[in-house]
Amino acid sequence: MPYLCIAVFAGGLAWRYRYDKFGWTTRSSQLYESAVLRWGSPLFHFGILLVLLGHLGGLLVPQSWTDAIGISENAYHLTAVFVGTVAGLCTLIGLGILIARRRLVGPVFTATTRNDKAMYLVLVGVIVLGLLATLKANALGGGYDYRQTVSPWLRSLFYLRPDPAVMAGVPLGFQVHVLAAFLLFAFWPFTRLVHAFSAPLWYLTRPYVVYRSRDARPRPGLRAARRGWEGPPSRRGSARTR
């Protein structure tokens, strides 16, 4: 199942870029409404960025590496739980604001497709499942060290030697969260989420665009500009002027 989702993710991105370049966009609705968007969008985007960085660090960086630089398991666990929970809540609140805006603002709701609704449903499901699994394991239980099970299993996928037995003892909440996350990756290329791979990094190196105001006085050799609604002079009128 993980390899199937990864294949759909990679193949879907290639297909979308090849056959739907002009659809590779967020389909921004800022022109319809910007006041609520100004609150929801930063909360969601900065929150999801922190969540992504936390997952990459926790899942891909082995525990032996953090131990080698002097970070104890207790310190890592407390930091990950606190920062991850705050980032997850910010992401969920921001996403809730964006969904409410999309439903309550008429023009924005009109521009919402069925694909968008399905994408929001899957995205909310992944975030909520992750938060519930974390809170249940740490607030109601004695904590859970996923770096001993989920992390080695995920890294084994890249080694092409997956060990499903490692996931057998993982709590059900984490298992469902992982399953939903892979389904989200499979769905990703066919939604507006593809804009995450369109960061305008070339803005950093492009030359400045120079704007110059037009001089009100006509320069020698140039005909004075006419107003927008003023048509060209007729031949008869120009002849009389001569």
N, C-alpha and C positions, 0 to 999 in steps of 0.2 A: 504493500500500500504506500509506504513512503516513496519508493522509487517511482511508482506510477504518478504520484502527485508531483514529484520533482520533474519528471519527463513532461507532464502536461504544462507545468509552469514554464520550463525552458522553451518547449515547442510553441506554446501559446504566445510568449513574448516575441519569438522570431516571426511567427505568422502575423501577429498584430502589427509589428513594425513593417513587415513586407507589404501587407495588403490594406492596412488601415492607418497610414501615417497621419492623416488629417483628423482621425478620431482619437489619436494618442494625446489626450488632453483631460483636464479636470472638468471641462465644460463649466467654467466659473459662472457663478450667479451673483457676483458682487454688484453688477449693474442694477439688479432688482432690489437688493437690500444690503446695506453695509454696516449698520449700527450693531445688530446682533452678531453678525459675522466677525466683527472686530473683537468680540469677546470669545466666541466659541472656537474660532480657527486657531489662535495661538495656544489656547489650552490643549486642544487636541494634538496639534502638531508637535509642540515641545514635549508633551507628555508621552506621545507614542515614540518619539526619538529617544527619550530616556529609557523607556521600556525595551526598545530594540537594543540599545547599547548594553543594558543590563543582561538581557538574554544572551547576547553574543559573548559577553564576558563570562557568564556563569556556565554556559553550555559548551563553549569551545575552548576555554582556558582550563587546563587540568588543575586539580587542587594542589598537586605537587609544585606547580609554578608559584602559586600564591604563598604556599608554605615557605618556599625558598627565599622569597623577598621579605619574610617576616610578618606576613598577615595571618593571624591565627584564625582557626575555623570559627570561633565565637564572634570575633570582630567582623569577619566577612559575612557571617550569617545575619548579624544584627543590622549591618549596613545594607545588605541586599534586601532584607525584609522591609526595613523602614523606607528606603529610597524607592524600592519597587512598588510598595503599597501606595505611597504618595503619587508616584508617576502614573500608576494604574488608575487611581481615583481622578486625577487631573484629566487623563485621557477619556475616561468614561463620562465625566461631567462635560467636557468640551464636546464630545460626540453627542451627548444628550441635547446640548444647546443647538448643535447643527441640525439634528434630526427634528427638533421642535420648530426651528426656523423653517426648515424645508416643508414641514406640514402646515404651519400656520400662515406663512407668507404666500399669498395666492400665486404670483408669477413664478416663484421658486418651486412651489408644488406642481405647477403645470409643467415645468421643465424636468420633473423627476420621472424617470423611467422605471419599469418593473425590475430591470437589472440593478438599478440603484437601490431599490428597496431590498432586494435579495442580498446585495453587498452589505448594506447596513445591518441586516439581520445576522449574517455570518460574522461580521466584525464585532458587533456587540456580544455575540455568543462567545467568541474567543476571549475577549477582554473579561467578561463576567466570570467565565469558567476559571480563568487564571487567578482572578482576585479571590474567588470562593475557595479554590484549592489552597492558596497561600494563607488566607485567614483561618481556614479550618485546621490546617496543619500547625499553625503557630499560635493562634489564639485559643483554640479548643484542645489542641494536642500538645505534645512535647516538642514539636518542630519536626522537620523532615529534611534530610540532606540529599537533595536531588543530584548533587555532584557525584554521588557514589553509584547512581543507577541511570537516571535519564541522560546525564551528560556523556558517560562512556558509550551508552547505546547510540546516541546521536552521532558521536564522532566515528563509531564503527560503521555507520552508513557510508561515510566518505572513504573508509578503508576497503569497502566492498566486502566486509565480513560482519554483517549485522548479527547480533545475538539476541533474539526475541526473549530468551529466558531471563535476561537482565530486567526486562520490563514487567515480568510476571508479578513481582512483589511490590510494584509501585502502587501507591494509593489510587483508587478509582478516579478521584478528582483530577489528578495529574495526567492519568491516562486519557481521559476524555478531553482535557485541555490540549494535549499533544495531538490527538486525532483531529480536533477542530482546527488547530493551527495548520496542519497539512492540507486539510480541505480548503482553507482560506488561500493557501499558496496555489492550489490547483485552480481556484476560481479567479485569482488575482489578474491574470493577463486579459481577461474578458470584461473587466470593469474599469471605472475611472481611476482605480488605484495605480494604473500603469504610470501615472505622472510622477510617481516616486523615483522612476528611473530616467527622468528627464530634467535633472538638476541643471540649470543654465550656468555651468561652470565656465563656459566661454565668455560670459560677461566680464570675468576678471581680467581677460587679456584683450578684449576688443578695444579699438580706439574710441575716443570720445566722439559723440555726434555733435557737431557745431551748428548752432542756430544763430542766424543773423537777422536782425530786423530790417525791414525795407525802408529806405529813406523816402520821406514824403516828397522831397523835391526831385523832380526828374533829372537824371544825369544827362550830359550831352550825348546825343546820338541815340537816345532811347525814347520811345513814345511813352507819354504819361499813362499810368494805369487807369483804367475806367472802373467805375463802380460795378458791383456784381450784376445788378439788374439793368444796367445801361447798355443797350445794344450798340453795334457798330454804326458809325455815321453813314447816312445814305449818300449815294453818289451825287444826287441832285443838290443836297444841302452842301456838300463839300465843294461843288462846282460854284455855287453862289458865293461861298466864302472866298474862293479864289478871285 
